[in-house]
């Protein structure tokens, strides 16, 4: 349950970040990437709530990819926002996902 809730919140954060990137910098790439990743995370959360293991796997993959992408962005820009926030919340989400995985 905690994994699904964490995933849902991270998905909403991803969508919000994509919208903010578009508004502040006019970045269509940020908007599209934020929407796609956020919707995939929400789909994963919904599947997890239904007891579908595929939702957990989808969420783990999407979150891991986002953490890697934002880690490379943080290294490149050396600015905490938004990359550091997405890394920190992504790692917390991954921990919740792995703790909620069936044994």
Biopython code that builds the backbone (N, CA, C, O; Angstrom):
import numpy as np
from Bio.PDB.StructureBuilder import StructureBuilder

atoms = [
    (1, "UNK", "N", (0.814, -1.198, 0.000)),
    (1, "UNK", "CA", (0.000, 0.000, 0.000)),
    (1, "UNK", "C", (0.855, 1.259, 0.000)),
    (1, "UNK", "O", (0.574, 2.201, -0.741)),
    (2, "UNK", "N", (1.918, 1.281, 0.843)),
    (2, "UNK", "CA", (2.777, 2.465, 0.912)),
    (2, "UNK", "C", (3.510, 2.681, -0.405)),
    (2, "UNK", "O", (3.769, 3.818, -0.797)),
    (3, "UNK", "N", (3.845, 1.582, -1.092)),
    (3, "UNK", "CA", (4.510, 1.692, -2.388)),
    (3, "UNK", "C", (3.605, 2.345, -3.423)),
    (3, "UNK", "O", (4.053, 3.180, -4.209)),
    (4, "UNK", "N", (2.338, 1.965, -3.421)),
    (4, "UNK", "CA", (1.385, 2.531, -4.374)),
    (4, "UNK", "C", (1.156, 4.018, -4.096)),
    (4, "UNK", "O", (1.100, 4.824, -5.025)),
    (5, "UNK", "N", (1.025, 4.374, -2.838)),
    (5, "UNK", "CA", (0.808, 5.783, -2.481)),
    (5, "UNK", "C", (2.037, 6.617, -2.830)),
    (5, "UNK", "O", (1.911, 7.717, -3.368)),
    (6, "UNK", "N", (3.221, 6.097, -2.526)),
    (6, "UNK", "CA", (4.462, 6.803, -2.860)),
    (6, "UNK", "C", (4.582, 6.995, -4.368)),
    (6, "UNK", "O", (4.981, 8.059, -4.843)),
    (7, "UNK", "N", (4.234, 5.954, -5.109)),
    (7, "UNK", "CA", (4.301, 6.021, -6.571)),
    (7, "UNK", "C", (3.320, 7.051, -7.116)),
    (7, "UNK", "O", (3.654, 7.819, -8.018)),
    (8, "UNK", "N", (2.127, 7.063, -6.573)),
    (8, "UNK", "CA", (1.123, 8.037, -7.001)),
    (8, "UNK", "C", (1.609, 9.462, -6.740)),
    (8, "UNK", "O", (1.483, 10.327, -7.606)),
    (9, "UNK", "N", (2.157, 9.707, -5.565)),
    (9, "UNK", "CA", (2.662, 11.045, -5.234)),
    (9, "UNK", "C", (3.841, 11.435, -6.121)),
    (9, "UNK", "O", (3.939, 12.584, -6.554)),
    (10, "UNK", "N", (4.733, 10.486, -6.393)),
    (10, "UNK", "CA", (5.879, 10.776, -7.269)),
    (10, "UNK", "C", (5.403, 11.060, -8.697)),
    (10, "UNK", "O", (5.973, 11.898, -9.394)),
    (11, "UNK", "N", (4.357, 10.355, -9.119)),
    (11, "UNK", "CA", (3.772, 10.616, -10.434)),
    (11, "UNK", "C", (3.186, 12.012, -10.523)),
    (11, "UNK", "O", (3.356, 12.703, -11.527)),
    (12, "UNK", "N", (2.490, 12.427, -9.465)),
    (12, "UNK", "CA", (1.932, 13.789, -9.448)),
    (12, "UNK", "C", (3.047, 14.834, -9.434)),
    (12, "UNK", "O", (2.935, 15.876, -10.080)),
    (13, "UNK", "N", (4.124, 14.552, -8.697)),
    (13, "UNK", "CA", (5.272, 15.456, -8.668)),
    (13, "UNK", "C", (5.914, 15.554, -10.051)),
    (13, "UNK", "O", (6.334, 16.632, -10.471)),
    (14, "UNK", "N", (5.988, 14.439, -10.747)),
    (14, "UNK", "CA", (6.554, 14.425, -12.089)),
    (14, "UNK", "C", (5.712, 15.262, -13.061)),
    (14, "UNK", "O", (6.246, 16.039, -13.852)),
    (15, "UNK", "N", (4.416, 15.092, -12.988)),
    (15, "UNK", "CA", (3.526, 15.885, -13.851)),
    (15, "UNK", "C", (3.645, 17.365, -13.509)),
    (15, "UNK", "O", (3.757, 18.208, -14.400)),
    (16, "UNK", "N", (3.620, 17.676, -12.220)),
    (16, "UNK", "CA", (3.754, 19.076, -11.801)),
    (16, "UNK", "C", (5.073, 19.676, -12.245)),
    (16, "UNK", "O", (5.122, 20.827, -12.677)),
    (17, "UNK", "N", (6.143, 18.901, -12.142)),
    (17, "UNK", "CA", (7.453, 19.384, -12.579)),
    (17, "UNK", "C", (7.499, 19.630, -14.077)),
    (17, "UNK", "O", (8.103, 20.600, -14.533)),
    (18, "UNK", "N", (6.865, 18.759, -14.838)),
    (18, "UNK", "CA", (6.815, 18.953, -16.286)),
    (18, "UNK", "C", (6.057, 20.216, -16.663)),
    (18, "UNK", "O", (6.456, 20.945, -17.571)),
    (19, "UNK", "N", (4.961, 20.468, -15.957)),
    (19, "UNK", "CA", (4.175, 21.680, -16.209)),
    (19, "UNK", "C", (4.979, 22.923, -15.826)),
    (19, "UNK", "O", (4.981, 23.918, -16.551)),
    (20, "UNK", "N", (5.661, 22.857, -14.684)),
    (20, "UNK", "CA", (6.486, 24.002, -14.266)),
    (20, "UNK", "C", (7.625, 24.254, -15.247)),
    (20, "UNK", "O", (7.931, 25.406, -15.555)),
    (21, "UNK", "N", (8.254, 23.193, -15.739)),
    (21, "UNK", "CA", (9.325, 23.346, -16.723)),
    (21, "UNK", "C", (8.826, 23.999, -17.990)),
    (21, "UNK", "O", (9.534, 24.794, -18.607)),
    (22, "UNK", "N", (7.623, 23.669, -18.377)),
    (22, "UNK", "CA", (7.036, 24.280, -19.571)),
    (22, "UNK", "C", (6.708, 25.748, -19.327)),
    (22, "UNK", "O", (6.980, 26.599, -20.174)),
    (23, "UNK", "N", (6.128, 26.040, -18.176)),
    (23, "UNK", "CA", (5.748, 27.428, -17.867)),
    (23, "UNK", "C", (6.958, 28.343, -17.701)),
    (23, "UNK", "O", (6.962, 29.473, -18.190)),
    (24, "UNK", "N", (7.980, 27.851, -17.012)),
    (24, "UNK", "CA", (9.132, 28.701, -16.713)),
    (24, "UNK", "C", (10.103, 28.825, -17.878)),
    (24, "UNK", "O", (10.641, 29.903, -18.130)),
    (25, "UNK", "N", (10.330, 27.720, -18.592)),
    (25, "UNK", "CA", (11.354, 27.738, -19.633)),
    (25, "UNK", "C", (10.791, 27.479, -21.028)),
    (25, "UNK", "O", (11.528, 27.501, -22.013)),
    (26, "UNK", "N", (9.489, 27.235, -21.108)),
    (26, "UNK", "CA", (8.894, 26.934, -22.404)),
    (26, "UNK", "C", (9.340, 25.582, -22.948)),
    (26, "UNK", "O", (9.313, 25.358, -24.158)),
    (27, "UNK", "N", (9.748, 24.687, -22.064)),
    (27, "UNK", "CA", (10.290, 23.388, -22.470)),
    (27, "UNK", "C", (9.169, 22.390, -22.736)),
    (27, "UNK", "O", (8.545, 21.870, -21.811)),
    (28, "UNK", "N", (8.929, 22.135, -24.018)),
    (28, "UNK", "CA", (7.925, 21.134, -24.381)),
    (28, "UNK", "C", (8.406, 19.739, -24.007)),
    (28, "UNK", "O", (7.602, 18.866, -23.680)),
    (29, "UNK", "N", (9.721, 19.530, -24.057)),
    (29, "UNK", "CA", (10.284, 18.227, -23.680)),
    (29, "UNK", "C", (9.969, 17.928, -22.214)),
    (29, "UNK", "O", (9.581, 16.809, -21.879)),
    (30, "UNK", "N", (10.133, 18.919, -21.344)),
    (30, "UNK", "CA", (9.827, 18.730, -19.921)),
    (30, "UNK", "C", (8.350, 18.407, -19.729)),
    (30, "UNK", "O", (7.998, 17.526, -18.944)),
    (31, "UNK", "N", (7.508, 19.105, -20.431)),
    (31, "UNK", "CA", (6.069, 18.880, -20.323)),
    (31, "UNK", "C", (5.712, 17.463, -20.750)),
    (31, "UNK", "O", (5.012, 16.753, -20.027)),
    (32, "UNK", "N", (6.186, 17.053, -21.913)),
    (32, "UNK", "CA", (5.859, 15.737, -22.443)),
    (32, "UNK", "C", (6.438, 14.633, -21.558)),
    (32, "UNK", "O", (5.747, 13.669, -21.226)),
    (33, "UNK", "N", (7.714, 14.779, -21.177)),
    (33, "UNK", "CA", (8.355, 13.765, -20.333)),
    (33, "UNK", "C", (7.673, 13.678, -18.969)),
    (33, "UNK", "O", (7.469, 12.583, -18.445)),
    (34, "UNK", "N", (7.322, 14.822, -18.396)),
    (34, "UNK", "CA", (6.646, 14.838, -17.108)),
    (34, "UNK", "C", (5.276, 14.179, -17.172)),
    (34, "UNK", "O", (4.896, 13.422, -16.279)),
    (35, "UNK", "N", (4.540, 14.475, -18.236)),
    (35, "UNK", "CA", (3.211, 13.884, -18.393)),
    (35, "UNK", "C", (3.291, 12.372, -18.611)),
    (35, "UNK", "O", (2.549, 11.610, -17.990)),
    (36, "UNK", "N", (4.189, 11.947, -19.490)),
    (36, "UNK", "CA", (4.301, 10.516, -19.786)),
    (36, "UNK", "C", (4.759, 9.741, -18.553)),
    (36, "UNK", "O", (4.160, 8.728, -18.191)),
    (37, "UNK", "N", (5.829, 10.225, -17.910)),
    (37, "UNK", "CA", (6.328, 9.495, -16.740)),
    (37, "UNK", "C", (5.307, 9.530, -15.605)),
    (37, "UNK", "O", (5.119, 8.528, -14.916)),
    (38, "UNK", "N", (4.657, 10.653, -15.406)),
    (38, "UNK", "CA", (3.643, 10.756, -14.361)),
    (38, "UNK", "C", (2.469, 9.831, -14.595)),
    (38, "UNK", "O", (1.990, 9.179, -13.667)),
    (39, "UNK", "N", (2.005, 9.772, -15.829)),
    (39, "UNK", "CA", (0.881, 8.885, -16.148)),
    (39, "UNK", "C", (1.274, 7.418, -16.020)),
    (39, "UNK", "O", (0.476, 6.601, -15.561)),
    (40, "UNK", "N", (2.503, 7.075, -16.423)),
    (40, "UNK", "CA", (2.968, 5.698, -16.246)),
    (40, "UNK", "C", (3.042, 5.334, -14.763)),
    (40, "UNK", "O", (2.696, 4.220, -14.370)),
    (41, "UNK", "N", (3.495, 6.280, -13.948)),
    (41, "UNK", "CA", (3.569, 6.025, -12.509)),
    (41, "UNK", "C", (2.174, 5.871, -11.905)),
    (41, "UNK", "O", (1.962, 5.019, -11.043)),
    (42, "UNK", "N", (1.236, 6.681, -12.348)),
    (42, "UNK", "CA", (-0.136, 6.546, -11.854)),
    (42, "UNK", "C", (-0.751, 5.219, -12.287)),
    (42, "UNK", "O", (-1.490, 4.593, -11.528)),
    (43, "UNK", "N", (-0.443, 4.795, -13.510)),
    (43, "UNK", "CA", (-0.908, 3.497, -13.980)),
    (43, "UNK", "C", (-0.321, 2.388, -13.101)),
    (43, "UNK", "O", (-1.030, 1.474, -12.681)),
    (44, "UNK", "N", (0.985, 2.484, -12.830)),
    (44, "UNK", "CA", (1.628, 1.499, -11.962)),
    (44, "UNK", "C", (1.003, 1.465, -10.581)),
    (44, "UNK", "O", (0.779, 0.390, -10.025)),
    (45, "UNK", "N", (0.719, 2.637, -10.022)),
    (45, "UNK", "CA", (0.095, 2.706, -8.698)),
    (45, "UNK", "C", (-1.290, 2.072, -8.716)),
    (45, "UNK", "O", (-1.658, 1.338, -7.799)),
    (46, "UNK", "N", (-2.048, 2.358, -9.757)),
    (46, "UNK", "CA", (-3.383, 1.766, -9.875)),
    (46, "UNK", "C", (-3.329, 0.255, -9.974)),
    (46, "UNK", "O", (-4.128, -0.441, -9.346)),
    (47, "UNK", "N", (-2.393, -0.256, -10.758)),
    (47, "UNK", "CA", (-2.240, -1.705, -10.882)),
    (47, "UNK", "C", (-1.811, -2.328, -9.555)),
    (47, "UNK", "O", (-2.281, -3.406, -9.191)),
    (48, "UNK", "N", (-0.917, -1.649, -8.833)),
    (48, "UNK", "CA", (-0.487, -2.157, -7.532)),
    (48, "UNK", "C", (-1.661, -2.248, -6.561)),
    (48, "UNK", "O", (-1.780, -3.219, -5.812)),
    (49, "UNK", "N", (-2.519, -1.241, -6.576)),
    (49, "UNK", "CA", (-3.672, -1.245, -5.675)),
    (49, "UNK", "C", (-4.639, -2.381, -5.993)),
    (49, "UNK", "O", (-5.411, -2.814, -5.138)),
    (50, "UNK", "N", (-4.584, -2.859, -7.245)),
    (50, "UNK", "CA", (-5.421, -3.991, -7.642)),
    (50, "UNK", "C", (-4.711, -5.324, -7.396)),
    (50, "UNK", "O", (-5.263, -6.387, -7.680)),
    (51, "UNK", "N", (-3.488, -5.264, -6.868)),
    (51, "UNK", "CA", (-2.743, -6.481, -6.578)),
    (51, "UNK", "C", (-1.955, -7.037, -7.748)),
    (51, "UNK", "O", (-1.495, -8.178, -7.705)),
    (52, "UNK", "N", (-1.796, -6.240, -8.791)),
    (52, "UNK", "CA", (-1.080, -6.680, -9.984)),
    (52, "UNK", "C", (0.415, -6.387, -9.834)),
    (52, "UNK", "O", (0.812, -5.235, -9.655)),
    (53, "UNK", "N", (1.235, -7.428, -9.909)),
    (53, "UNK", "CA", (2.684, -7.285, -9.744)),
    (53, "UNK", "C", (3.297, -6.473, -10.886)),
    (53, "UNK", "O", (4.338, -5.844, -10.702)),
    (54, "UNK", "N", (2.671, -6.480, -12.053)),
    (54, "UNK", "CA", (3.184, -5.711, -13.186)),
    (54, "UNK", "C", (3.224, -4.212, -12.857)),
    (54, "UNK", "O", (4.091, -3.490, -13.350)),
    (55, "UNK", "N", (2.297, -3.756, -12.034)),
    (55, "UNK", "CA", (2.288, -2.352, -11.626)),
    (55, "UNK", "C", (3.510, -2.009, -10.798)),
    (55, "UNK", "O", (4.089, -0.935, -10.958)),
    (56, "UNK", "N", (3.903, -2.904, -9.923)),
    (56, "UNK", "CA", (5.100, -2.718, -9.108)),
    (56, "UNK", "C", (6.339, -2.664, -9.995)),
    (56, "UNK", "O", (7.202, -1.804, -9.818)),
    (57, "UNK", "N", (6.420, -3.580, -10.942)),
    (57, "UNK", "CA", (7.570, -3.614, -11.838)),
    (57, "UNK", "C", (7.630, -2.365, -12.717)),
    (57, "UNK", "O", (8.704, -1.799, -12.918)),
    (58, "UNK", "N", (6.497, -1.941, -13.231)),
    (58, "UNK", "CA", (6.434, -0.727, -14.037)),
    (58, "UNK", "C", (6.907, 0.469, -13.224)),
    (58, "UNK", "O", (7.719, 1.266, -13.695)),
    (59, "UNK", "N", (6.406, 0.590, -12.020)),
    (59, "UNK", "CA", (6.779, 1.715, -11.159)),
    (59, "UNK", "C", (8.274, 1.696, -10.845)),
    (59, "UNK", "O", (8.931, 2.736, -10.901)),
    (60, "UNK", "N", (8.817, 0.522, -10.514)),
    (60, "UNK", "CA", (10.238, 0.421, -10.204)),
    (60, "UNK", "C", (11.097, 0.858, -11.383)),
    (60, "UNK", "O", (12.087, 1.567, -11.202)),
    (61, "UNK", "N", (10.725, 0.440, -12.586)),
    (61, "UNK", "CA", (11.493, 0.795, -13.780)),
    (61, "UNK", "C", (11.421, 2.290, -14.050)),
    (61, "UNK", "O", (12.449, 2.928, -14.277)),
    (62, "UNK", "N", (10.216, 2.857, -14.029)),
    (62, "UNK", "CA", (10.046, 4.284, -14.334)),
    (62, "UNK", "C", (10.768, 5.145, -13.297)),
    (62, "UNK", "O", (11.448, 6.104, -13.661)),
    (63, "UNK", "N", (10.631, 4.820, -12.029)),
    (63, "UNK", "CA", (11.294, 5.600, -10.981)),
    (63, "UNK", "C", (12.809, 5.493, -11.116)),
    (63, "UNK", "O", (13.509, 6.498, -10.993)),
    (64, "UNK", "N", (13.323, 4.300, -11.365)),
    (64, "UNK", "CA", (14.769, 4.124, -11.519)),
    (64, "UNK", "C", (15.299, 4.932, -12.700)),
    (64, "UNK", "O", (16.352, 5.563, -12.601)),
    (65, "UNK", "N", (14.579, 4.913, -13.804)),
    (65, "UNK", "CA", (14.996, 5.699, -14.974)),
    (65, "UNK", "C", (14.993, 7.188, -14.643)),
    (65, "UNK", "O", (15.924, 7.906, -15.007)),
    (66, "UNK", "N", (13.957, 7.655, -13.959)),
    (66, "UNK", "CA", (13.896, 9.069, -13.591)),
    (66, "UNK", "C", (15.041, 9.466, -12.662)),
    (66, "UNK", "O", (15.619, 10.543, -12.815)),
    (67, "UNK", "N", (15.369, 8.605, -11.704)),
    (67, "UNK", "CA", (16.478, 8.908, -10.798)),
    (67, "UNK", "C", (17.779, 9.040, -11.590)),
    (67, "UNK", "O", (18.565, 9.954, -11.343)),
    (68, "UNK", "N", (18.006, 8.137, -12.533)),
    (68, "UNK", "CA", (19.221, 8.194, -13.359)),
    (68, "UNK", "C", (19.244, 9.464, -14.207)),
    (68, "UNK", "O", (20.268, 10.143, -14.282)),
    (69, "UNK", "N", (18.131, 9.780, -14.839)),
    (69, "UNK", "CA", (18.048, 10.983, -15.681)),
    (69, "UNK", "C", (18.322, 12.237, -14.853)),
    (69, "UNK", "O", (19.092, 13.103, -15.268)),
    (70, "UNK", "N", (17.694, 12.331, -13.688)),
    (70, "UNK", "CA", (17.884, 13.522, -12.863)),
    (70, "UNK", "C", (19.260, 13.557, -12.211)),
    (70, "UNK", "O", (19.777, 14.638, -11.928)),
    (71, "UNK", "N", (19.858, 12.403, -11.970)),
    (71, "UNK", "CA", (21.223, 12.373, -11.453)),
    (71, "UNK", "C", (22.188, 12.944, -12.490)),
    (71, "UNK", "O", (23.084, 13.715, -12.147)),
    (72, "UNK", "N", (22.008, 12.568, -13.746)),
    (72, "UNK", "CA", (22.868, 13.119, -14.801)),
    (72, "UNK", "C", (22.626, 14.619, -14.972)),
    (72, "UNK", "O", (23.558, 15.371, -15.256)),
    (73, "UNK", "N", (21.385, 15.050, -14.799)),
    (73, "UNK", "CA", (21.078, 16.478, -14.898)),
    (73, "UNK", "C", (21.695, 17.254, -13.734)),
    (73, "UNK", "O", (22.191, 18.365, -13.923)),
    (74, "UNK", "N", (21.667, 16.676, -12.539)),
    (74, "UNK", "CA", (22.274, 17.326, -11.377)),
    (74, "UNK", "C", (23.786, 17.459, -11.557)),
    (74, "UNK", "O", (24.365, 18.496, -11.231)),
    (75, "UNK", "N", (24.416, 16.421, -12.070)),
    (75, "UNK", "CA", (25.857, 16.467, -12.316)),
    (75, "UNK", "C", (26.180, 17.545, -13.342)),
    (75, "UNK", "O", (27.172, 18.261, -13.210)),
    (76, "UNK", "N", (25.342, 17.655, -14.356)),
    (76, "UNK", "CA", (25.567, 18.624, -15.435)),
    (76, "UNK", "C", (25.345, 20.065, -14.980)),
    (76, "UNK", "O", (26.155, 20.941, -15.283)),
    (77, "UNK", "N", (24.249, 20.318, -14.251)),
    (77, "UNK", "CA", (23.887, 21.694, -13.897)),
    (77, "UNK", "C", (24.398, 22.129, -12.525)),
    (77, "UNK", "O", (24.589, 23.320, -12.279)),
    (78, "UNK", "N", (24.620, 21.161, -11.631)),
    (78, "UNK", "CA", (25.027, 21.424, -10.252)),
    (78, "UNK", "C", (24.000, 22.284, -9.491)),
    (78, "UNK", "O", (24.344, 22.991, -8.544)),
    (79, "UNK", "N", (22.742, 22.206, -9.926)),
    (79, "UNK", "CA", (21.651, 22.922, -9.255)),
    (79, "UNK", "C", (20.719, 21.903, -8.620)),
    (79, "UNK", "O", (20.293, 20.947, -9.268)),
    (80, "UNK", "N", (20.402, 22.119, -7.329)),
    (80, "UNK", "CA", (19.555, 21.156, -6.623)),
    (80, "UNK", "C", (18.155, 21.082, -7.210)),
    (80, "UNK", "O", (17.590, 19.996, -7.340)),
    (81, "UNK", "N", (17.600, 22.217, -7.562)),
    (81, "UNK", "CA", (16.231, 22.224, -8.078)),
    (81, "UNK", "C", (16.236, 22.210, -9.591)),
    (81, "UNK", "O", (16.964, 22.996, -10.197)),
    (82, "UNK", "N", (15.471, 21.367, -10.217)),
    (82, "UNK", "CA", (14.559, 20.379, -9.664)),
    (82, "UNK", "C", (15.187, 18.982, -9.519)),
    (82, "UNK", "O", (14.588, 18.080, -8.933)),
    (83, "UNK", "N", (16.401, 18.821, -10.061)),
    (83, "UNK", "CA", (16.996, 17.488, -10.137)),
    (83, "UNK", "C", (17.179, 16.841, -8.759)),
    (83, "UNK", "O", (16.820, 15.678, -8.574)),
    (84, "UNK", "N", (17.725, 17.571, -7.804)),
    (84, "UNK", "CA", (17.971, 17.011, -6.482)),
    (84, "UNK", "C", (16.694, 16.580, -5.788)),
    (84, "UNK", "O", (16.658, 15.537, -5.135)),
    (85, "UNK", "N", (15.649, 17.378, -5.926)),
    (85, "UNK", "CA", (14.361, 17.034, -5.337)),
    (85, "UNK", "C", (13.812, 15.749, -5.948)),
    (85, "UNK", "O", (13.313, 14.881, -5.230)),
    (86, "UNK", "N", (13.902, 15.626, -7.268)),
    (86, "UNK", "CA", (13.395, 14.430, -7.941)),
    (86, "UNK", "C", (14.236, 13.192, -7.599)),
    (86, "UNK", "O", (13.709, 12.083, -7.527)),
    (87, "UNK", "N", (15.534, 13.384, -7.390)),
    (87, "UNK", "CA", (16.389, 12.263, -6.989)),
    (87, "UNK", "C", (16.017, 11.804, -5.585)),
    (87, "UNK", "O", (15.821, 10.612, -5.348)),
    (88, "UNK", "N", (15.921, 12.744, -4.660)),
    (88, "UNK", "CA", (15.616, 12.399, -3.267)),
    (88, "UNK", "C", (14.256, 11.722, -3.144)),
    (88, "UNK", "O", (14.130, 10.700, -2.471)),
    (89, "UNK", "N", (13.253, 12.277, -3.782)),
    (89, "UNK", "CA", (11.922, 11.677, -3.698)),
    (89, "UNK", "C", (11.865, 10.365, -4.484)),
    (89, "UNK", "O", (11.126, 9.452, -4.118)),
    (90, "UNK", "N", (12.641, 10.274, -5.558)),
    (90, "UNK", "CA", (12.698, 9.037, -6.327)),
    (90, "UNK", "C", (13.323, 7.903, -5.533)),
    (90, "UNK", "O", (12.832, 6.774, -5.566)),
    (91, "UNK", "N", (14.403, 8.196, -4.822)),
    (91, "UNK", "CA", (15.040, 7.171, -3.992)),
    (91, "UNK", "C", (14.102, 6.734, -2.872)),
    (91, "UNK", "O", (14.001, 5.545, -2.570)),
    (92, "UNK", "N", (13.417, 7.692, -2.258)),
    (92, "UNK", "CA", (12.445, 7.346, -1.211)),
    (92, "UNK", "C", (11.328, 6.472, -1.780)),
    (92, "UNK", "O", (10.878, 5.531, -1.127)),
    (93, "UNK", "N", (10.888, 6.782, -2.987)),
    (93, "UNK", "CA", (9.837, 5.981, -3.636)),
    (93, "UNK", "C", (10.349, 4.576, -3.949)),
    (93, "UNK", "O", (9.634, 3.596, -3.744)),
    (94, "UNK", "N", (11.587, 4.476, -4.446)),
    (94, "UNK", "CA", (12.164, 3.159, -4.725)),
    (94, "UNK", "C", (12.255, 2.312, -3.459)),
    (94, "UNK", "O", (11.961, 1.117, -3.482)),
    (95, "UNK", "N", (12.658, 2.928, -2.370)),
    (95, "UNK", "CA", (12.728, 2.193, -1.096)),
    (95, "UNK", "C", (11.341, 1.686, -0.703)),
    (95, "UNK", "O", (11.184, 0.530, -0.309)),
    (96, "UNK", "N", (10.342, 2.554, -0.813)),
    (96, "UNK", "CA", (8.966, 2.132, -0.491)),
    (96, "UNK", "C", (8.508, 1.009, -1.408)),
    (96, "UNK", "O", (7.826, 0.085, -0.965)),
    (97, "UNK", "N", (8.876, 1.081, -2.681)),
    (97, "UNK", "CA", (8.481, 0.041, -3.636)),
    (97, "UNK", "C", (9.133, -1.296, -3.309)),
    (97, "UNK", "O", (8.479, -2.338, -3.354)),
    (98, "UNK", "N", (10.423, -1.266, -2.980)),
    (98, "UNK", "CA", (11.110, -2.515, -2.673)),
    (98, "UNK", "C", (10.634, -3.105, -1.347)),
    (98, "UNK", "O", (10.593, -4.325, -1.187)),
    (99, "UNK", "N", (10.277, -2.248, -0.409)),
    (99, "UNK", "CA", (9.767, -2.753, 0.875)),
    (99, "UNK", "C", (8.369, -3.341, 0.738)),
    (99, "UNK", "O", (7.984, -4.220, 1.509)),
    (100, "UNK", "N", (7.607, -2.857, -0.245)),
    (100, "UNK", "CA", (6.244, -3.364, -0.412)),
    (100, "UNK", "C", (6.175, -4.513, -1.407)),
    (100, "UNK", "O", (5.095, -5.050, -1.651)),
    (101, "UNK", "N", (7.312, -4.902, -1.987)),
    (101, "UNK", "CA", (7.327, -5.999, -2.950)),
    (101, "UNK", "C", (7.034, -7.324, -2.250)),
    (101, "UNK", "O", (7.499, -7.566, -1.136)),
    (102, "UNK", "N", (6.257, -8.176, -2.915)),
    (102, "UNK", "CA", (6.002, -9.494, -2.319)),
    (102, "UNK", "C", (7.284, -10.316, -2.253)),
    (102, "UNK", "O", (8.134, -10.221, -3.139)),
    (103, "UNK", "N", (7.420, -11.107, -1.226)),
    (103, "UNK", "CA", (8.640, -11.914, -1.056)),
    (103, "UNK", "C", (8.620, -13.153, -1.897)),
    (103, "UNK", "O", (9.570, -13.935, -1.867)),
]
sb = StructureBuilder()
sb.init_structure("model")
sb.init_model(0)
sb.init_chain("A")
sb.init_seg("    ")
for serial, (resi, resn, name, xyz) in enumerate(atoms, 1):
    if name == "N":
        sb.init_residue(resn, " ", resi, " ")
    sb.init_atom(name, np.array(xyz, "f"), 0.0, 1.0, " ", f" {name:<3s}", serial, name[0])
structure = sb.get_structure()
